[in-house]
Amino acid sequence: MWLYFLKRIVLAIAIIAVAVTLLFLMIRAVPGDPAAVLLGPRATLEMKALLHQQMGLDKPLAMQIVTFFGGLLHGNLGFDVFSQRPVADIVFEQLPYTIELILVSILWSVVVAVPLGCYSAMRRNSLVDQVAGVVTVATIAIPSFVVAVYALLIFAVTLRWLPAIGAGNGFRDGLVHLILPGFAIGIGWVGYISRLVRASMLEVLGENHVRMARSFGISEWRIVARYALPLAILPTVTILGVGIGWLLSSAVFIEVVFARPGIGALIVNAVNTRNYPIVMGVVLVTTFLIVAATTLSDLVNAVLDPRTREKL
């Protein structure tokens, strides 16, 4: 077990290092001078040169990367070129908004999708199963930003049932503001998870221990909940861990559409203004979240299925 944790930590460090290095190269390849964006069109060459020196852009690219990693080892992600505030403070101010959006999206989609997938497997090829199959596949095919735009137009603009923009004030108002963004991100996952649970459940229901449970006269729902679901849910847990990157990318579009605070809106603004320290800080944090989520999904799988513990 400890060897497994050590391997995952080394892998996480390598992934973060590669991601940050590649992003350095990609940002520098984007046309545009951050000094010109920050100082405006009337800036002189001397003012731009001074700002380049302050931002470290006058150094070779390899030296810039080494400097960033050196600061990272000391817990320093740099400073925002506009406000001169620490990047870590800015990123962690916006991060909770994105995390709560992702958690709400996952929570409601799992609550709906898992029972739907189980019921479809128990009533295989029935009318309910066929209708659920068509609807869930349709939800997978529709991009989240398209759902967000139409949900905004219907429920916020036309019907005026829900707020259109912002994150709200207070706990209750914040939950209300999460309904439409959470629905837009989670609707595709309802279809994906329900199809995955159905396929896994059909496979598990044919195994020997399930047939033996039926021979003892145990009810079908108890068999599903007690003996089949803990095994059938394993692929879903893995997909949710790996899918955190997809959820973060979806949050970028959703936060822009609903004008919500969060790291999605933060990184879009940082890229547009060539704010390199903010971009690097956001990518570093999101990469860490992705690695942590995949590790957590592996541990949950080990708890649900004792057979996987031997592989650790």
C-alpha positions in Angstrom: 0.0 0.0 0.0 2.8 2.4 0.9 4.7 1.6 -2.2 1.5 2.4 -4.2 1.2 5.8 -2.5 4.8 6.6 -3.2 4.4 5.7 -6.9 1.3 8.0 -7.1 3.1 10.9 -5.5 6.1 10.6 -7.9 3.7 10.3 -10.8 1.8 13.4 -9.6 4.9 15.4 -9.4 6.0 14.4 -12.9 2.5 15.2 -14.4 2.5 18.6 -12.8 6.1 19.4 -14.0 5.3 18.3 -17.6 2.0 20.2 -17.6 3.6 23.4 -16.3 6.5 23.2 -18.8 4.2 22.6 -21.7 2.0 25.5 -20.7 5.1 27.8 -20.5 5.9 27.0 -24.1 2.2 27.3 -25.3 1.8 30.7 -23.6 5.0 32.1 -25.0 3.8 30.9 -28.5 0.6 33.0 -28.3 1.0 36.3 -30.1 0.9 39.5 -28.1 3.0 41.3 -25.5 1.7 41.3 -21.9 3.5 44.6 -21.3 1.6 46.2 -24.2 -1.7 44.9 -22.8 -0.9 46.1 -19.3 0.5 49.5 -20.1 -1.7 50.4 -23.0 -1.0 51.6 -26.6 0.8 54.8 -25.4 3.5 52.9 -23.5 7.1 53.7 -24.5 9.8 51.1 -25.2 11.5 52.0 -22.0 8.3 51.3 -20.0 7.8 48.0 -21.7 11.4 47.0 -21.1 11.1 47.8 -17.4 7.9 45.8 -17.1 9.5 42.9 -18.9 12.4 43.0 -16.4 9.9 43.1 -13.4 8.0 40.1 -14.8 11.2 38.2 -15.7 10.3 38.1 -19.4 13.8 39.5 -20.3 15.4 36.2 -19.2 15.8 33.1 -21.4 12.8 30.8 -21.4 14.7 28.0 -19.7 15.6 30.4 -16.9 12.0 31.5 -16.5 10.9 27.9 -16.0 13.6 27.3 -13.5 12.7 30.4 -11.6 9.0 29.4 -11.5 9.8 26.0 -10.1 12.2 27.4 -7.6 9.5 29.7 -6.3 7.0 26.8 -6.3 9.3 24.9 -3.9 9.0 27.8 -1.5 5.2 28.0 -1.9 5.4 31.1 -4.1 3.3 31.1 -7.3 4.2 34.6 -8.2 2.3 37.9 -8.2 -0.6 39.2 -10.4 0.8 41.7 -12.9 -2.2 44.0 -12.4 -3.0 44.0 -8.7 0.5 42.8 -7.4 -1.4 40.4 -5.1 0.0 36.9 -4.6 -1.3 34.5 -7.2 -2.1 31.8 -4.6 -4.5 34.2 -2.8 -6.3 35.1 -6.0 -6.6 31.4 -7.1 -7.8 30.1 -3.8 -10.4 32.9 -3.5 -12.0 31.7 -6.7 -11.4 27.9 -6.3 -14.3 27.2 -3.9 -16.9 28.5 -6.4 -15.7 26.0 -9.0 -15.4 23.1 -6.5 -19.0 23.7 -5.2 -20.3 23.8 -8.8 -18.5 20.5 -9.7 -19.7 18.8 -6.5 -23.3 19.8 -7.0 -23.2 18.7 -10.7 -21.7 15.3 -9.7 -24.0 14.8 -6.7 -27.3 15.3 -8.5 -26.2 13.4 -11.6 -25.1 10.3 -9.5 -28.3 10.4 -7.4 -30.4 10.3 -10.6 -28.2 8.1 -12.8 -27.3 5.2 -10.5 -30.9 4.2 -9.7 -31.8 4.7 -13.3 -29.0 2.4 -14.5 -29.9 -0.2 -11.9 -33.6 -0.2 -12.9 -32.8 -0.4 -16.6 -30.6 -3.4 -15.9 -33.3 -5.1 -13.9 -35.9 -4.4 -16.6 -33.7 -5.1 -19.6 -35.3 -4.5 -23.0 -38.5 -3.2 -21.4 -40.2 0.0 -22.6 -38.7 2.0 -19.7 -35.2 0.7 -20.6 -35.6 1.6 -24.2 -36.9 5.1 -23.5 -34.2 5.7 -20.9 -31.6 4.6 -23.4 -32.7 7.0 -26.0 -33.0 9.9 -23.6 -29.7 9.3 -21.9 -27.7 9.0 -25.1 -29.3 12.2 -26.3 -28.1 14.0 -23.1 -24.6 12.7 -23.7 -24.6 14.1 -27.3 -25.6 17.7 -26.3 -22.7 19.9 -25.2 -22.9 21.4 -21.7 -22.6 25.0 -23.0 -25.6 24.5 -25.3 -27.6 23.2 -22.4 -26.5 26.2 -20.4 -27.6 28.7 -23.0 -31.0 27.2 -23.5 -31.5 26.7 -19.8 -30.6 30.3 -19.2 -33.0 31.5 -21.9 -35.9 29.3 -20.8 -35.8 29.2 -17.0 -34.1 32.6 -16.3 -35.1 34.9 -19.1 -38.5 33.6 -20.2 -40.0 31.9 -17.1 -38.0 33.9 -14.6 -38.0 31.0 -12.2 -34.3 31.1 -11.4 -31.5 33.7 -11.3 -29.4 34.2 -14.5 -26.0 35.3 -13.3 -23.8 35.5 -10.3 -23.2 33.2 -7.3 -25.7 34.6 -4.9 -25.3 35.9 -1.3 -25.6 33.4 1.5 -26.0 29.7 1.7 -29.6 29.4 0.4 -29.3 32.0 -2.3 -26.0 30.3 -3.4 -27.8 27.0 -3.8 -30.5 28.6 -5.9 -27.8 30.2 -8.2 -26.2 26.7 -8.5 -29.3 25.1 -10.0 -28.9 26.1 -13.6 -25.1 25.8 -13.8 -25.2 22.5 -12.0 -27.9 21.2 -14.3 -26.0 22.2 -17.4 -22.9 20.3 -16.4 -24.6 17.3 -14.8 -27.2 16.5 -17.4 -24.6 14.8 -19.7 -23.2 12.8 -16.8 -26.7 11.4 -16.0 -26.7 9.7 -19.4 -23.1 8.6 -19.2 -23.2 7.2 -15.7 -26.6 5.5 -16.1 -25.4 3.7 -19.3 -22.2 2.7 -17.5 -24.0 1.4 -14.5 -26.5 -0.5 -16.6 -23.8 -2.3 -18.6 -21.8 -3.1 -15.4 -24.9 -4.2 -13.6 -25.9 -6.6 -16.4 -22.5 -8.2 -16.2 -22.5 -8.5 -12.4 -26.1 -9.9 -12.2 -24.9 -12.9 -14.2 -22.1 -13.9 -11.8 -22.3 -16.9 -9.6 -22.6 -15.1 -6.2 -25.7 -13.3 -7.5 -27.3 -16.5 -8.8 -26.6 -18.1 -5.4 -28.3 -15.2 -3.6 -31.4 -15.6 -5.8 -31.5 -19.3 -4.9 -31.8 -18.3 -1.2 -35.0 -16.3 -2.0 -33.5 -12.9 -1.4 -35.4 -10.1 -3.1 -34.1 -8.7 -6.3 -33.7 -5.1 -5.0 -31.7 -6.4 -2.0 -29.5 -8.4 -4.3 -28.9 -5.4 -6.5 -28.2 -3.0 -3.5 -26.2 -5.5 -1.4 -24.3 -7.8 -3.8 -24.3 -6.3 -7.3 -24.1 -2.5 -6.9 -20.8 -2.4 -5.0 -19.1 -4.2 -7.9 -21.1 -2.6 -10.7 -20.3 0.9 -9.4 -16.5 0.4 -9.7 -16.2 1.6 -13.3 -18.3 4.7 -12.5 -16.0 5.6 -9.6 -13.0 5.3 -11.9 -14.7 7.4 -14.6 -15.6 10.1 -12.1 -12.0 10.3 -10.9 -10.7 10.6 -14.5 -13.5 12.8 -15.6 -12.6 15.6 -13.2 -10.6 17.2 -16.0 -13.7 17.2 -18.2 -15.7 18.7 -15.4 -13.2 21.5 -14.9 -13.2 22.3 -18.6 -17.0 22.3 -18.6 -16.9 24.7 -15.7 -14.9 27.2 -17.7 -17.7 27.6 -20.2 -20.5 27.5 -17.7 -18.9 30.1 -15.5 -18.6 32.4 -18.5 -22.2 31.8 -19.6 -23.6 32.5 -16.1 -21.1 35.2 -15.2 -20.1 33.2 -12.1 -16.9 33.6 -10.2 -14.5 30.7 -10.3 -11.2 29.6 -11.8 -12.8 29.1 -15.2 -13.6 32.8 -15.5 -10.3 33.6 -13.9 -8.2 31.7 -16.4 -10.2 33.1 -19.4 -9.5 36.6 -18.3 -5.8 35.8 -17.5 -5.3 34.3 -21.0 -6.9 37.3 -22.7 -4.6 39.8 -20.8 -1.5 37.6 -21.0 -1.4 37.4 -17.2 1.2 34.6 -17.1 1.4 34.1 -13.3 -2.4 33.7 -13.0 -2.5 31.2 -15.8 0.3 29.2 -14.3 -1.2 29.2 -10.9 -4.6 28.0 -12.2 -3.1 25.2 -14.2 -1.0 24.1 -11.3 -4.0 23.9 -9.0 -6.3 22.2 -11.5 -3.6 19.6 -12.4 -3.2 18.8 -8.7 -7.0 18.4 -8.4 -7.1 16.0 -11.3 -4.3 13.9 -9.9 -5.9 13.9 -6.4 -9.2 12.9 -7.9 -7.8 9.9 -9.8 -5.9 8.7 -6.7 -9.0 9.0 -4.6 -11.1 7.0 -7.1 -8.5 4.2 -7.0 -8.7 4.2 -3.2 -12.5 4.0 -3.2 -12.3 1.1 -5.7 -10.0 -0.7 -3.2 -12.5 -0.2 -0.4 -15.4 -1.3 -2.5 -13.6 -4.3 -4.0 -11.1 -6.1 -1.7 -9.7 -8.0 -4.7 -8.1 -4.8 -6.0 -6.1 -4.3 -2.7 -3.8 -7.1 -3.7 -2.8 -5.1 -6.8 -1.7 -2.1 -4.7 
